[in-house]
Amino acid sequence: MSKSLTKLWLRGLRRMVAGEVEPIRVPKPRAAGKPGRAKTVKSKLKSGAAAKAAAAPAFTRPSTGESRVRPRASAWARGKWDRSYHSAPPTAGRFVNHLSYALYVPPKAGLGKLPLVVMLHGCQQSADEFAQGTRMNLLADKYGFAVLYPEQSKHDHPHRCWRWYEDSSSGGGGEAASIVSLIRAAVAQHDFDPERIYLAGMSAGAGLAALLAIRYPQLFAAVGLHSGVVFGEANSAIGAMDVMRRGSRSDPVTLIDAAVDVRDYPGMPAVIVHGELDSVVSATNAEQLTQQFLRLNGFIDAAGNRRAGDLREETHADGVVRDYFKSGRRVVKTSIVRGLGHSWAGGDDTVAFHSSKGPDSAAMLWEFFKHQRRSNEAARDAFVA
């Protein structure tokens, strides 16, 4: 991305993020002398540091407080947390292609092949923060699956945004190919179950997750998109900002039909979660993504008319949930969370871009994922180099 485009992109993002992130809540310490809490220690900035802070640019990550589930979720969980990098095949303009990642494997992992959940963070997030904010590792301990966290490099994007809008080998297409290479290496090394590989992402991570699910459907048994963007409309950073604000001006089904031969597409179970008050990525995107995955799973025709399946809609205190069933099996699920902005619902709200509001998104994803499986033949074909 050129410097001028980056400046325009960041200027727009500043306007949208301002006031959008859920407030950080830090538990108040008990009065001195009461057991169970350490005394708070106030840090002081020296005058020089204070001056630098005052001169800092307006676009900064929200400050984070101390987690209420300390230590950090990645450490608090009982399994093994590894940080490393994967040497993916070269892409256009990059002969050395190292992709950083974190891998969490729960305890007692030797009892058969584990499912694998691949988690793609959003802008201004790291693998560690995404693990802590979503608490996905804690679910991995409880239900017995591994979690892989690819991490975008600051060399590729200064704010660690995946370039989901650019389906080229030098942009999001190359990032997707590197992640596929990482997944194949992790499955080969740890003997994870190739029939039960699941993919989830938030915001820019959801954008790249949609690209992966559409380009590499045989690899994944299901996808989860939190605060995601409609697929196929944007092809530049400026276009991405426009689509994030209002959704697509084009028919979302037409966009999918232009990108995929739906007749040959093997289907992709999908769960879509979005905050109704999200002003960074409009909730219109969730409705349009739902239409696209209904099309990919054979629920509607090219004109958007229903041709198969049943819809069950429920309104709860947390919002509206729509489940789409085919032959008694839930295939697409959409949850619009009441009162939620651009944050991961039901997460650790001491981590930026995560909120305690709404249902536990991580638990919702796993509850959906665990019923999905890619066939033996398709899973085998996905791992043929």
SVG drawing of the C-alpha trace seen along z (x, -y; Angstrom):
<svg xmlns="http://www.w3.org/2000/svg" viewBox="-38 -18 52 60">
<polyline fill="none" stroke="black" stroke-width="0.4" points="0.0,0.0 1.5,-3.4 2.2,-6.0 -0.6,-8.3 -3.2,-5.5 -2.1,-4.4 -2.5,-8.0 -6.1,-8.2 -6.9,-4.7 -5.7,-5.6 -7.5,-8.9 -10.8,-7.2 -10.1,-4.5 -9.3,-7.2 -12.7,-8.7 -14.5,-5.4 -12.6,-4.0 -12.9,-7.1 -15.4,-6.4 -16.2,-3.0 -14.1,-0.6 -15.9,0.8 -14.7,-0.9 -12.0,1.0 -13.2,2.1 -10.6,2.7 -11.8,4.0 -11.3,1.5 -8.8,2.6 -10.1,3.2 -9.2,0.8 -5.8,1.2 -5.6,3.9 -8.2,6.1 -7.0,9.5 -7.0,10.9 -5.7,7.9 -2.3,6.4 -1.8,2.7 -2.0,0.7 1.2,-1.0 1.0,-4.2 3.6,-4.9 4.8,-8.4 6.0,-9.6 9.1,-11.7 8.7,-15.1 10.4,-14.1 8.1,-11.0 5.1,-13.1 6.0,-15.5 6.4,-12.7 3.1,-11.2 1.4,-14.6 2.8,-14.8 1.8,-11.2 -0.5,-10.8 -4.2,-10.6 -4.5,-7.1 -3.4,-4.9 -4.7,-1.6 -7.0,-1.9 -5.1,-1.3 -5.6,2.1 -6.1,2.8 -5.1,5.8 -7.0,8.9 -9.5,10.2 -8.6,13.8 -4.9,13.3 -2.4,14.3 -2.9,13.9 -5.3,16.4 -2.6,18.0 -0.7,18.7 -3.6,19.3 -4.8,22.2 -3.2,25.6 -1.8,26.7 1.3,25.8 1.7,22.4 4.4,22.1 5.5,19.1 7.4,19.6 7.5,18.8 6.7,20.7 8.8,20.5 6.1,20.3 6.8,20.5 7.9,17.3 5.3,14.9 5.5,12.0 8.2,9.6 9.1,11.7 11.7,14.4 11.9,14.9 8.4,15.4 8.3,16.0 4.9,16.1 4.8,15.7 2.3,17.7 1.3,19.1 0.0,22.6 -1.9,23.8 -2.2,27.5 -4.3,28.6 -3.2,31.1 -3.8,34.9 -3.4,34.2 -2.3,37.8 -5.8,39.3 -6.5,39.4 -6.3,36.7 -7.3,33.3 -9.5,30.8 -7.8,27.5 -9.3,24.1 -7.4,21.4 -7.9,17.9 -7.2,14.7 -6.8,11.5 -8.0,8.1 -6.1,4.8 -3.8,3.7 -4.0,7.1 -1.4,9.8 -1.8,13.5 -1.3,13.2 -4.0,10.5 -6.4,12.4 -6.0,15.5 -6.5,13.5 -9.4,11.5 -11.4,14.4 -10.4,17.0 -10.4,19.6 -7.6,21.5 -9.7,22.1 -12.4,23.7 -9.6,25.8 -8.7,27.2 -12.4,28.0 -13.3,29.6 -10.0,30.9 -8.9,29.0 -5.8,27.2 -5.7,23.5 -3.5,21.9 -3.0,18.1 -1.3,16.8 0.1,13.3 0.3,10.5 3.8,8.8 4.2,5.1 6.5,5.2 3.5,6.1 1.1,3.7 2.0,1.1 -1.1,1.9 -1.1,5.7 -4.2,5.6 -4.6,8.5 -5.1,7.3 -8.3,9.2 -9.5,6.8 -6.6,7.5 -6.8,11.0 -3.3,11.0 -0.1,12.9 1.4,9.7 -1.6,8.9 -4.4,10.9 -4.1,13.7 -0.4,14.2 -1.3,14.0 -4.0,16.6 -1.6,18.9 1.0,18.5 -1.6,19.4 -2.6,22.5 1.0,23.5 1.2,23.0 -1.9,25.1 -0.7,28.0 2.7,27.9 1.0,27.9 -1.3,30.8 1.6,32.8 3.8,32.1 1.1,32.6 -1.2,35.1 -4.3,32.9 -7.5,34.2 -7.7,33.0 -11.5,33.5 -12.0,31.1 -10.1,27.9 -12.1,24.8 -11.4,21.1 -12.5,18.0 -11.5,14.3 -12.5,10.9 -12.8,7.7 -9.8,7.8 -9.2,11.4 -12.8,12.2 -12.2,10.6 -9.2,12.9 -11.1,15.9 -13.9,15.4 -11.2,15.3 -9.7,18.5 -13.0,20.3 -14.0,19.3 -10.6,20.0 -9.7,23.2 -13.0,24.8 -11.7,28.4 -9.4,27.4 -12.0,26.2 -15.0,27.8 -16.6,24.5 -15.9,20.8 -16.7,18.2 -16.8,14.5 -17.0,11.9 -17.5,8.2 -16.7,9.3 -17.0,7.5 -19.1,8.6 -16.9,10.5 -16.0,9.4 -16.8,5.7 -13.6,4.1 -10.3,4.4 -8.3,1.5 -7.7,0.0 -10.0,-3.0 -12.7,-0.7 -12.4,1.4 -13.1,-1.6 -16.2,-2.4 -17.6,1.2 -16.9,1.3 -19.0,-1.8 -22.1,-0.8 -21.8,2.7 -21.9,3.4 -23.8,1.3 -23.8,4.5 -26.0,7.5 -24.0,9.8 -25.2,12.9 -24.0,11.5 -20.6,10.8 -20.3,14.5 -21.5,15.8 -18.8,13.7 -16.1,15.1 -17.1,18.8 -18.7,21.4 -21.4,22.3 -22.3,25.5 -18.8,26.9 -18.4,25.3 -18.5,28.0 -20.4,25.8 -19.1,24.0 -21.0,24.0 -20.7,20.5 -21.5,18.7 -21.6,14.9 -21.5,12.6 -21.8,8.8 -22.5,5.9 -25.7,4.0 -23.9,0.7 -20.7,1.4 -19.7,-1.9 -16.4,-0.6 -17.9,2.3 -21.6,1.7 -23.9,4.6 -25.2,4.4 -22.1,6.5 -23.4,9.3 -26.7,9.4 -24.9,9.5 -22.4,12.1 -25.4,14.2 -26.8,14.0 -23.5,15.0 -23.1,18.1 -26.7,19.1 -25.9,19.0 -22.7,21.0 -24.6,23.6 -27.4,24.0 -30.2,22.3 -31.0,19.6 -30.7,19.2 -28.9,16.5 -31.9,14.2 -31.9,14.6 -35.0,16.8 -35.2,19.6 -34.9,23.0 -34.0,25.2 -33.8,25.3 -35.6,23.9 -35.1,20.7 -35.5,20.5 -35.3,17.0 -35.2,16.2 -34.9,12.9 -33.1,12.9 -31.9,10.3 -28.5,10.4 -30.0,9.8 -31.4,11.7 -30.2,15.2 -31.1,16.8 -30.4,20.5 -30.6,21.9 -31.2,25.7 -31.0,28.2 -32.1,31.8 -32.2,31.1 -28.6,29.8 -27.7,26.3 -25.6,24.9 -25.6,21.1 -26.0,19.1 -26.2,15.4 -26.1,13.5 -26.7,9.8 -25.6,8.7 -27.6,6.0 -25.7,2.9 -22.3,4.2 -19.9,2.0 -16.8,3.1 -15.7,5.7 -15.5,9.5 -18.7,10.3 -18.5,12.1 -14.8,11.7 -12.3,10.3 -13.1,6.6 -9.7,5.6 -8.3,6.3 -8.8,3.8 -11.5,4.7 -13.2,7.2 -16.3,6.7 -18.1,8.6 -21.4,7.7 -23.4,10.4 -23.0,14.1 -19.7,15.8 -18.6,15.8 -15.8,18.3 -18.3,20.8 -20.8,20.1 -18.2,20.8 -17.1,24.1 -20.7,25.2 -21.3,24.6 -17.9,26.1 -18.1,29.3 -21.0,30.6 -19.2,29.9 -16.8,32.2 -15.2,32.2 -15.4,35.5 -12.4,37.9 -11.9,37.5 -12.1,33.7 -9.8,33.5 -7.3,35.8 -7.3,33.7 -6.8,30.5 -3.5,31.8 -2.1,32.9 0.8,30.4"/>
</svg>
